[in-house]
């Protein structure tokens, strides 16, 4: 039974980004806690379809977890998780071990407002405002305390479908026809987290949330920069071709012939 209790606590901590260790039970209860605590820590609505809890296997699966955009952005979801699975290791004594946190096929929207603020950065700011900032925070006491020590061996995020949208972002003289597109990100792994002695569970949740947000934001920015640079090069080439055509129209037949040979 203790294994099941640890699952309940860990899943809320890892998804919500740090909350109290829960001493309670079934899938509906876990779902309600993820929604309540997740909404509190992310500063926006979090919803879950259902939670499958397999106590004998030490596994918990969250199905269809959605995180709405923060205030000031579109009505679309910022995150849509098809499934999140926790596989447990040692749960007989602290530090408790999560062997793997697996996040499969999430859909992530990264968009900007007119000032250049990104929705994912806003979510991260909301999260960090709820988490203690001191890295010197004393570790939780062993036993059945409210904030047990936890080690996460690995976090895997795969098949991320990232939707980039900067339609609201001014681009000055650079007129871009397409400001919204979708890409698939490479598999992202993080961990171990908390070795060798474990971290308080709320700090582990914050670490996982930050790792994921930082990775997605970095890749999204790199992709957006590449797209903008490619578009700028294309437009510059079009402009150059237009100027070349104008010169050719005004040039003599001999000059045209010289261009034709080059």
N, C-alpha and C positions, 0 to 999 in steps of 0.2 A: 504493500500500500504506500510505503514511503516513496517508492519510485514514482508512483502516480502523483503524489503531492509535489515532488520536485519538478515533474513535468509542468504542472499547473503554474508553479511559480516562475520557472524559467521562460516559458513561452510568453507570458505577459511582460517579463523584463526585457526579453530580447526584441520583441516587436514594438512595445511601447517606448523603449528607450530608458527604462529605469523606474520601477515602482516597488511597492512593498511586496515581500515574498508571501504568496498566497497559500493559505493552508485550507484548501478546499478542492473540490471534486470534479463534476461531470462536464461533458462537452459544452452544454448550454451555459454553464457558469463561466467556463473559460472564455467562451465567445463574448459574453457580456462584459467580462473584465477587459478583454482586448479592446473592445469598442469604447468602453468608458475611459480607461487609462490611456489608450492610444490617442483618443480625441483630446484628452487633457494635455498630454506631453507634446503632441504635434501641432496643437492649436487649430485643428480642423477636424471635420467629421471622419471617423474611421468605422467601417462596417465589415462584418464577416458573415458569410452564408452559413457555415457550420464548421464544427471541429470534430475530427475523429480521434478518439483517444484509445490506444491499444496498450493497456498497462502491462500485460505479460510480455509484450515485445519491447517495452520501453520506447514507444514511438508515439508522436503526436503530429497530426496533419491538420493544418488550417486551410480551408477551401474558400476561394474567392474573397480575398481580403482587399478592400478598396479604401484608398486614402484620397479624400477630396482635396482639390486645390485650396491653398490658403486664401484668405481674404485679399481682394484686389486683383485676382486673376480670373481666368475663364471658369465656366461651370463644369468643365471636364475634370475627371479624376487625375490627380498627379501620379498615383501608383495604383495599379491593378495587379494583384498577385493571384495567379491561378492556384498555386499551392505553396505552402511553407511547411517543411517537415523537420522535426527534431529527432535525432537518434541519440539515445543516452548511453553513457558508459557507466562508470562507477557512481552509484548513488547511495552507498552505504555509509559514507563518511565524507566530511569536508576535506579538501575541496571537491564538490560535485563536478562530474565531467559530462559535458555534452560532446559526443564524438563528432557530430556533424550537424550543421544547420544548412538545409538545402532549400534554395528559393528557385523555383522552376518557372520559366517563361513569363516573367513579369512584363507588363506594359507600363512604360514610364513616359510621362509628358514633361518636357523641359521647354518652358516658354518664358518670354520676357514681357515686361510692361514697357510703356513709353520711356520711362526713366532708365531702363536698362537693368532693372532688378529682376532676378530669376525666381521662379516659383520654388525650385528645389533649395535655393539658398535661403528663402524665407522659411521653409520647413525646418531647415537645419538651425536657423536662428531661434525658432520657436522651441526646438528640442533642447538646444544648449542653454536656453534661459531657464529650463526646468531642472538641469543637472548641476550638481555641485562642481565648481570650477577648480577647486584645489586638487592637485595631484598628490598631495601629501595626506589625504584623508585616511584616517586610521582604518585598518582592515576590520571587517566584521568579526565578532567573536564566534568560535566554533559552537556547534550544537544546533538547536532549532530556533536560532535567532531570526529576526525579521529580514536580515540582509545577508544570506549565506555566501560563502566563498565558492566561486565557480571558475572552471576552466573550460574553454571552448577549443577543441582541437582544430576544427576547420569550419569555415563558412564558404559555401559554394553558391554563386549566383550565375545561372546560365540561361542562354537564349533570351537575353534582354531585348525587347523590342522598344527602342527609343524613338519617340516622336519629338522632333525638334520643330519649334514654331517661334519665329521671331517676326511675325507680321506686324506687331505693334512697335517694333524697334526701328527708330529712324536710321536710315543708311545714307543720308545726305544726298550727294550728287550721284551716288551709285544706285542706279535703278535696277532692282532685282525682281524678276518676274516670279520666281518661286521662293517663298520664305517659309515653307512648311514641307517636311519630308520625314521619312521613317528609315531607320537603319537598325541592324542587329549587332549588338555589342559582343565582343568575345567573352568567354567564360571568365568570371572574376572569382578569385580565391583569397581568403584572408585567414589568418591564424598561424600558430596557436595564440590564443588570447588568455592572459591570466597566469601563464606558467612562470615559476614552478609551484607557487603557493596558493594561487587562486586570487581572483579579484572579487570585491563585493559585487553582488549580482547586478546592482543598478549601474555600476561602472562598466560591466561587461556589455550590458544592453546599449549603453551610450557609445562604447567603442565600436560595436557592430554597426549601429546606425550611421555613425560618422564615416566608417570605412566605406560603406555602401554609397552614401551620398557623395563623398569626396571622389570616389572612383567614377560614378556616373557623371557628375558635374565636369570632371576633368576631361573625360572622353567626349562629352557633349560639346564642350567649348572647343576642343581640338577639331571636331568634325565641323562645327559651325564656322570656325576660322577657315578651314580648308574649302568649304563650300563658297564662302565669301570671296576668298582669293581666286578660286577658279572662275567665279562669275565676273570678277573684276578683270581678269585676264581675257575672258571671252569678249566682254564689252570693249576693252581696249583694242583688241584685234579687229572687232567690227568697226570701231572708229577709225583705226588705221587704214582699213580696207576702203572705207568711205572716202577718206582724204586721198588715197591713192587713185581711186576712180576719178575724183575731181581733177587731179593733176593730169591724168591721162586724157581726159576730155579736152583739156586746154592745150596739151602738148602737141607738137608736130607729129606727123606720121613717122618721121625718123625716130623721134624719141619713143613713140609707142613701140616701134620695132625693137628698140634696145631693151625695153621692159619685157617684151615677149621672149627675148632670148635668155633672160635671166630667171 
